[in-house]
């Protein structure tokens, strides 16, 4: 898959703070991609967030409208590996937004997070097409004071390290600017 005459890697990982421009950067990468035969790819957006209140419902609707009709949206708060396996095909670009919400959902549902993350990483290693993963970097602040927040930070940190090792490209997004890490 090519983007702006450069290859769109099979796996791109975008990390950054909240509202740093990760999603906008991912959309630009995906929408600029072309397939090997010069045609636009199929675009799939896998959303892990859930509309738990009116503000979140409004935010989700605004994001869907911003993406436009080229995008197929799959709302997948828990079964991320299955959604990727079903959508990942040659000539497809998938954006997953975002992994930290997915981890929060797993913790809230009291899932076996180690099992879910292992399955997710295996899915990433085996799937075809191009995937852009988005996540919030949760490890830049102080050590959280409560056990739940520390567990979340630890799960996110381990997941991020494993994805970064697997990814072809890793960028840290700050103020809408991408800093290439890998």
Number of C-alpha atoms within 10 A of each C-alpha: 25 18 16 11 10 11 13 24 16 19 23 23 25 28 26 22 16 13 13 18 18 28 23 14 17 21 17 11 18 26 18 16 26 23 19 13 9 10 11 19 24 22 22 21 22 21 21 22 21 15 12 8 8 9 10 13 14 12 12 16 12 11 12 16 11 11 16 9 10 12 16 15 16 16 14 20 19 20 14 23 18 13 15 23 15 10 21 21 15 15 19 21 30 28 24 24 23 21 22 22 18 22 23 18 17 18 17 9 11 9 13 10 14 12 9 17 20 14 15 19 15 13 17 21 14 9 18 19 20 25 26 25 23 22 24 22 19 20 14 9 8 7 10 13 8 8 9 11 13 14 13 17 21 14 19 21 15 13 21 21 11 14 21 20 12 17 20 14 18 22 20 21 23 16 11 15 13 18 14 11 11 13
